[in-house]
Amino acid sequence: MNYLEQFVLLVVSFIANTFSSFSGGGAGLIQFPALIFLGLSFSVALATHKVASVALGVGAALRYLKSERLDRHFVAIILGAGIPGVVIGARMILFVPEQIALLGLGLLTGGLGLYSLLKPALGQDYYPKHRNSSGYLIGAGVLFFLGILNGSLTSGTGLFVTLWLVAWFGLDYKRAVAYTLILVGLFWNGSGAITLGLFGNIRWDWLPALLAGSLLGGYVGTHLAIKHGNQYIKRAFELVTLLISAKLLFM
């Protein structure tokens, strides 16, 4: 790629990941279609995007870990349940009809945004719940399924994790976004990138600009989320989910 194309990739990645780290997911709304538009096939764009998204988790971690501490129970559940799902999903995408998968994801994502809109108090305060064996088991089961979605598709699946942590475990949006960005962005996407890299292709020459944009965007968006709080994050979450749904349903 020439310098102009690398600059375009840097700008696209920075914008996508700033928005994503502020709202709790959705970098694929901008970055993934842009890679396809610039000439990559679906599978190559997916693998390349997954690798670049790991830097989003790094950028978010650098900012969040200055002011937040992660609960080891949630770390264990999100990683232990989600990563196996990611690996399975990354293998399954080779066999699932793309249009059917994208249609289903579009409907589910739109439902997330509408659910949040209809629940004004959702995620505004921290109300711990379902902190027993059955609650953790159900929570892990859903996270496993979300891991499969994350591995096979890329447009906004982190948003599902954010809303599940809010709705099921009672986290506020700010806490939920921290877990999503660090654990999903860094570890889930890393697992998906490795799996897709082993069984597909990655455009390594496109990655310097994408990684730089993801790292910077992750840090900046996370800083904005910490600064502005739950109400702004909730509104950004709703906007991103509805935009992603519209893109998937009418692309």
N, C-alpha and C positions, 0 to 999 in steps of 0.2 A: 504494500500500500504506500501511496505517496504521503507527503506531510499534511496536505489538505485533508485527505481522507482520515488520517490518524487524528487530526484535530476535531473533525466532525464526530468521530467515535468518542473522543474524550468528552465533548460537550454533551452528547446524547447520554452517555453513561453517567455523567455528573448530575444532570437534571433528573434522570430516571431514579437514581439511587438516593438523591436528596429527598425527593417526594416519597419514595418507598420507606426510608428510614424515619420519616416524620409520621407517616400514616400506619406503619406496621406491616408493610408488604406492598407488592405491586410494581416492582422494578421492571418486570417483564412486559408491562403495558406499553412502555416506550422502547426499551432496549431490545427485546426479543424481535418484535416486528421490524425494527430498524436493521438488524442483522440480516434478516431475510430480504428486505428491500435492497440492501447493498450487495446481494448476490449469493448469500449462503443458502444451502438447502435446509429444510426443517430440522433434520437430525443434527447437522453440523452446527447450525445456529443454536440449537438447544444445548449441545455439549459446550460450545464456546461461552454461551451465556451463563451456564452453571459455574464454570471456572471463574468467570469474572465476578459473579455474585458472591463468591467466597470473600472477596475483598470488602464487600459491604459489611459482612459480619465482623471483619477486623476493624474497620473504621468505627462501627457502632460500639464494639467492645472497648476501644481506646477511650471513648467518651463516657459510656455508661459506667464502666468500672471505677471511674473517679468518684461517682456519687451514689451508686447503687451496689448492693450485694445480692447475688442470686441464691435462692433457696436450693439446697442440695437435693431435696426431694423432687422438685420440678426439673432440675437439671437431669437427674437420673431417669425420670419418666419420659421427658421429651426426647432425650438421646436414645434411651433403651428401647422405646416403642417406635420412635420415628425413623431411625436410621435403617432398620431392616425393611420397613415399608418403602423407603426411598430407593433402596437397592432393587427391590422387587419391581417397583414402578418404572425404574429406568430400563429394566429388561422388558417389561410389558409393552412399552411404547412402540416397540418394533412390530407388534402384532395387533394393536388397536387401531381401527379406522380413525384417522385424524379428525374428520369433520364431526363424527358422532361424539368423540371425546370433547372437542371444543364446545359443541352445543350444550352438552351436559354441564360442563364447567361454567359456561356463561350463565345458565339458569341458576346454578347454585350460588355463584358469586353475586348475582343481582339480588338473590334472596337474603344474603348476608347484609347488604347495604340497606335493604328495606326493613329488615329486622331491627337493625341498629337505629334507623330513623324513627321507628314506631315505639322505641324504648328510650325516652329522653334521659332517664337516669342511668342507663346502662354504662358501666365502666367508669362512672364519675367518682366513685368512692371504693375503698378496699373493704370487701366483705367476704372473708374467707369462708368457704363452704366445701362440702364433699371431701373433707380431709380425713377419710377413713379408708379401710381396705377396699370396700366395694366402690367407693368414689374414685379412688386412684385406679382401680382396675378398669372401670368404664372409661375414665379419662385417657388411660393408656391405649385402650382399644380404638378409640376415635383418633388418637394421635397416630397410631399405626396406619389407619386408613388415610389420614391426611398425608402421611409420609409417602404412601403409594401415589397419591395425586401429585405431590411435590416432585417425585422422581420422574413421572411420566409426562407431566405438563408443567408449564412455567409461568403462566400469566396470573399472578396474584395468589398463589396457593399459601403463601405466608400469612395472608389476611385471614384464612380459615383458622390457622393456629391462634392468631391474636384474638379472634372473637370467641373461640372455644375456651381459651384460658379465662377470658372475661366472664362468659356466660356460665361455665360449669364450675370453675374453681373460685370465682368471685374476685378475680384481680381487677384493679382499675386499668384503664387503657395504657397509662404510662408504664406500669410494671409489665403488663402483657407484651407491649411492644419491645421492651428490653429483652425478654426471653426469646421472642420471635427473631429479632435481628441478630442476636449473638448466637443462639443455638441452631436456629433454622438457617440463618445466613451463612454461618461459618461451618457447622458440622453436617447439617442435612445437605446443603448444596455441595459441600466438599465431597460427601459420599456419592452423590449423584454425578458429580463431575468425574470422579474416578471411574465409576461404573460405565458411564457413557464414553469416557476416553478409552477404556479397554475394548469396548465393542463398537465404537464409532470413530469419528474423526473430530479433531479440534483444530481451529485455525490459530495456531500459536502466534503468527505474525500480527494478528489483530489484538492480541491480549494486552500488550503494554498500555495502550490508550484506555482500554476497557477497565483494566485493573486500577489504573490511576483515578479514573472517574468514579469507580465504585468506592474506592477507599476514601476519597475526598467527600463524595456525596454522602456516604454512610456517616462520617464524622459530623458534617454540617447539619444534615437532617436530624440526627440524634440530638445535637446541641439545641436545635429549634424545638424539638419535642420536650426536652427537659425544661426549657425556658418557658414555654407557653402552656403546658399542662394538658389535662385530660379533655377539656371541652374542645380545644382546637384539634387535638389528635382524633377525637371522635368524629368531628366534621370532616377532617381529611380522610379518615377511614371510609366514611360513607361515600364521599365523592369518588375516591379511587375505586371502590367496589362497583359502583354504578357505571363508571367509565369503562372498566374492564369488561363488565357484563355486556354493555352495548357494543364494544369492539368485537367480542367473541361471537355475539349473536348476529351481528350485521356486517361482519368483515367480508 
